[in-house]
Amino acid sequence: MKTVNVQEAKTHLSRLLARVEAGERVTISRAGVPLAELRPVVAAPPRAFGPMEITVPKDFDGSLPEEELDRWE
């Protein structure tokens, strides 16, 4: 893990982000005291919607047929 001071982080942010993209963590410190950490973001796996599997049709938000609209009025 690399440690840099705030000024170096401001000056070389693009370089530090390239290192983070490669999987490295970078600690940013002020006066030798760690303040923050740059690290890769790990995408969370998609969450299941309860115990059932559901399929939402592509036209879910489309217009309802006239006979269905009549039932709601």
HELIX and SHEET records of a PDB file:
HELIX    1   1 VAL A    6  THR A   11  1                                   6    
HELIX    2   2 LEU A   13  GLU A   21  1                                   9    
HELIX    3   3 GLU A   66  TRP A   72  1                                   7    
SHEET    1   A 3 LYS A   2  ASN A   5  0                                        
SHEET    2   A 3 VAL A  26  ARG A  30  1                                        
SHEET    3   A 3 VAL A  33  LEU A  38 -1                                        
END                                                                             
